Amino acid sequence: MMDIPPDQNDKYINDYWNTISRAVGQILHNSPGVRVSFEQMYSIVYKCVCDGFAEKMHSDLLAQCSHHLEEVDRSLDACDPRIPQQYGEESLRLVIAFHEALELYLIAVQQITPIFAYMNKFYVEALLQTSLQVELMDLFRQKVADRRMDRIMANVEELLKRPFALPPATVSSMFANLHCVGRGEYGRRYPNLFSRYVPGVLPPMKESDIEAHINEMKDLQSRLRSESEEGAVGGGLSRKRRGDDENYGPTVCVAVGQQASPTQYN
């Protein structure tokens, strides 16, 4: 990155980056009661690019998001006791914490990318041949997801063996978001899990696979009936947990290039 003269650097920091950085921080931390003005931030980014600071602003934005994700990564480490083969409440806490961190970050990405749309068009897409949204999602994969994906998937696989341990809407949303963030790579690494929630992960079924699929469905139905009977014997007429009927909201991962709705801003 080219060096900026001291006087120009002061102008960049005082006129542009201080305000932009504060708004990005509020979005990333989902600050309660704080709303960011889209028009104001877009205008500042526009002027910053026009004054020749696109490269500097792009670098600073990625650095700020990277620092935030490093904090997220440390908070997830605190939720993970890393005791081999132990799957209890700690495992559930880790999976839920990971799901919430991913969801909140993707919501933040949907709010950040429209603010930097001018920089994205005339610097990121034109010169770097990518998009800001792709870069921001790649950061989550690099800083948070990659290093713990084996652990998360092992926990999920064990928790799914326990009826109602994970809310169905939560786990479905998490897999859809991971498929988007990983650009399909996680689906290729863990096809049996991802194929339950993401269409098209496994290759099309062949005629020779039908019988095996029928037997698998019979085994699943038998196991579910057995678990249901065990629950009834235990005295619970219903295994539904409070909140299972609540609306957990749609999956937040959006197609590359799609912008967030303007209603998210003042």
C-alpha positions in Angstrom: 0.0 0.0 0.0 1.4 3.4 -1.0 2.5 5.8 1.8 0.2 8.8 2.5 1.9 12.1 3.3 1.5 13.1 7.0 -0.8 16.0 6.2 -3.0 13.9 3.9 -3.0 11.1 6.6 -4.3 13.6 9.1 -7.0 14.7 6.7 -8.0 11.0 6.1 -8.2 10.2 9.8 -9.9 13.4 11.0 -12.3 13.9 8.1 -13.2 10.3 7.2 -11.8 7.3 9.1 -12.7 8.3 12.7 -16.4 8.7 11.8 -16.4 5.6 9.6 -14.6 3.4 12.1 -16.9 4.4 14.9 -20.0 3.5 12.8 -18.5 0.2 11.7 -17.7 -0.7 15.4 -21.2 0.0 16.4 -22.5 -2.3 13.7 -20.1 -5.1 14.5 -20.9 -5.0 18.2 -24.6 -4.7 17.5 -24.7 -1.7 20.0 -28.2 -1.5 21.5 -30.1 1.6 20.9 -27.6 2.8 18.3 -28.7 3.4 14.7 -26.2 4.3 11.9 -27.2 6.8 9.3 -26.8 5.2 5.9 -26.9 8.5 4.0 -24.2 10.1 6.2 -21.8 7.1 6.1 -22.3 6.6 2.3 -21.5 10.3 1.7 -18.4 10.1 3.8 -17.2 7.0 2.0 -17.9 8.6 -1.4 -15.8 11.7 -0.5 -13.1 9.5 0.9 -12.8 7.5 -2.3 -12.9 10.7 -4.4 -10.0 12.1 -2.4 -7.9 9.1 -3.3 -8.1 7.2 0.0 -9.9 4.1 -1.2 -6.9 1.7 -0.8 -6.2 3.0 2.7 -9.9 2.9 3.8 -10.2 -0.7 2.4 -7.2 -1.8 4.3 -8.3 -0.2 7.6 -11.8 -1.7 7.2 -10.5 -5.2 6.8 -8.1 -4.7 9.8 -11.0 -3.5 12.0 -13.2 -6.4 11.1 -10.2 -8.8 11.6 -9.6 -7.4 15.0 -13.3 -7.8 15.9 -13.3 -11.4 14.7 -10.2 -12.2 16.8 -12.2 -11.0 19.8 -15.1 -13.2 18.8 -12.7 -16.1 18.4 -11.3 -15.6 21.9 -14.8 -15.5 23.3 -15.6 -18.8 21.6 -12.5 -20.4 23.1 -13.8 -19.5 26.5 -16.9 -21.5 25.7 -15.0 -24.6 24.6 -13.5 -26.8 27.4 -11.8 -28.9 24.7 -12.3 -32.2 26.6 -12.1 -35.0 24.1 -15.3 -37.1 23.7 -17.2 -35.1 26.3 -20.5 -33.8 24.9 -22.7 -32.1 27.4 -24.0 -28.7 28.2 -20.6 -27.3 27.3 -20.9 -28.6 23.8 -24.3 -27.1 23.5 -23.1 -23.8 24.7 -20.3 -23.8 22.2 -22.5 -24.6 19.2 -25.1 -22.0 20.2 -22.4 -19.4 20.8 -20.9 -20.1 17.4 -24.2 -20.0 15.7 -25.0 -16.6 17.3 -21.6 -15.2 16.5 -21.9 -16.2 12.8 -25.5 -14.9 12.6 -24.6 -11.5 14.2 -21.6 -11.1 11.9 -23.5 -11.8 8.8 -26.1 -9.3 9.8 -23.3 -6.8 10.3 -21.9 -7.6 6.8 -25.3 -6.9 5.3 -25.2 -3.4 6.9 -21.6 -2.6 6.2 -21.5 -3.5 2.5 -24.1 -0.9 1.4 -22.2 1.8 3.2 -19.0 1.0 1.3 -20.8 0.4 -2.0 -18.9 3.2 -3.8 -15.5 1.9 -2.6 -16.6 -1.7 -3.5 -17.5 -0.7 -7.1 -14.5 1.5 -8.0 -11.8 -0.2 -6.0 -12.6 -3.7 -4.7 -14.4 -4.9 -7.9 -12.5 -2.8 -10.4 -9.0 -3.3 -9.1 -9.0 -6.4 -6.9 -11.5 -8.4 -9.0 -13.5 -9.5 -6.0 -16.2 -8.0 -3.8 -16.3 -6.5 -0.3 -19.0 -9.0 0.8 -16.8 -11.9 -0.2 -13.8 -10.5 1.6 -15.8 -9.9 4.8 -17.3 -13.4 4.8 -13.8 -14.9 4.0 -12.5 -13.2 7.2 -15.0 -15.1 9.3 -13.9 -18.4 7.8 -10.2 -17.6 8.2 -10.4 -16.0 11.7 -13.1 -18.1 13.4 -14.6 -21.0 11.5 -11.7 -22.9 9.9 -9.8 -23.7 13.1 -12.8 -25.0 15.0 -15.0 -26.6 12.3 -14.0 -30.2 13.2 -14.9 -29.5 16.8 -18.3 -27.8 15.9 -19.3 -30.6 13.5 -18.4 -33.3 16.1 -20.5 -31.5 18.7 -23.4 -31.1 16.4 -23.3 -34.7 15.3 -23.4 -35.9 18.9 -26.1 -33.4 19.9 -28.3 -34.4 17.0 -28.5 -37.9 18.6 -30.2 -36.4 21.6 -33.8 -35.4 20.7 -34.5 -31.7 21.0 -31.0 -30.9 22.2 -30.7 -28.4 19.3 -33.7 -26.3 18.1 -34.3 -27.4 14.5 -34.5 -23.8 13.2 -31.2 -22.9 14.8 -29.3 -25.8 13.4 -30.8 -25.4 9.9 -29.9 -21.7 9.9 -26.4 -22.4 11.0 -25.7 -24.9 8.3 -27.1 -22.7 5.6 -25.0 -19.8 6.8 -21.9 -22.0 7.0 -22.5 -23.2 3.5 -22.6 -19.6 2.3 -19.6 -18.4 4.3 -17.5 -21.5 3.3 -18.6 -21.2 -0.4 -19.5 -24.9 -0.4 -16.2 -26.1 1.1 -17.7 -27.2 4.4 -20.4 -29.1 2.6 -17.8 -31.0 0.7 -15.9 -31.7 4.0 -18.9 -32.8 6.0 -21.4 -34.0 3.3 -23.5 -36.2 5.6 -24.3 -33.4 8.0 -24.7 -30.6 5.5 -26.9 -32.7 3.1 -29.6 -32.8 5.9 -30.0 -29.0 5.7 -28.6 -27.7 2.4 -29.9 -29.0 -0.9 -27.5 -30.1 -3.6 -24.6 -31.0 -1.3 -24.7 -34.7 -2.3 -24.6 -35.8 -5.9 -28.0 -36.9 -7.5 -29.3 -40.2 -6.3 -28.9 -43.1 -8.7 -31.4 -46.0 -9.1 -29.0 -48.3 -7.4 -29.1 -46.1 -4.3 -32.9 -46.2 -3.8 -33.0 -49.4 -1.7 -30.2 -48.2 0.6 -32.1 -44.9 1.0 -35.3 -46.7 1.9 -33.6 -48.8 4.5 -31.9 -45.7 6.0 -35.3 -44.0 6.3 -36.8 -47.1 8.0 -34.0 -47.1 10.5 -34.5 -43.4 11.2 -38.2 -43.9 11.7 -37.7 -46.8 14.0 -35.2 -44.8 16.1 -37.5 -41.8 16.3 -40.4 -44.1 17.4 -38.2 -45.7 20.1 -37.1 -42.3 21.4 -40.7 -41.1 21.5 -41.8 -44.1 23.4 -39.0 -43.7 25.9 -40.0 -40.1 26.4 -43.6 -41.1 27.1 -42.5 -43.8 29.6 -40.5 -41.1 31.4 -43.7 -39.2 32.1 -43.5 -36.5 29.5 -46.6 -36.4 27.3 -44.8 -33.8 25.2 -41.1 -33.3 24.5 -41.6 -29.9 23.0 -39.5 -27.2 24.7 -40.5 -23.7 25.3 -39.6 -21.6 22.4 -39.7 -24.4 19.7 -42.6 -22.6 18.1 -41.0 -19.2 18.1 -39.9 -17.6 14.9 -36.1 -17.8 14.9 -36.0 -15.7 11.8 -34.7 -16.5 8.3 -31.2 -17.4 7.4 -29.3 -14.2 7.2 -26.6 -15.2 4.6 -27.4 -13.4 1.4 -26.2 -13.9 -2.2 -23.0 -12.2 -3.1 -23.7 -8.7 -4.3 -27.1 -8.5 -2.7 -27.5 -5.4 -0.5 -29.3 -5.1 2.8 -32.7 -3.5 2.9 -32.6 0.3 3.4 -35.1 -0.2 6.3 -32.1 -1.3 8.4 -30.9 2.3 8.5 -32.2 5.6 9.5 
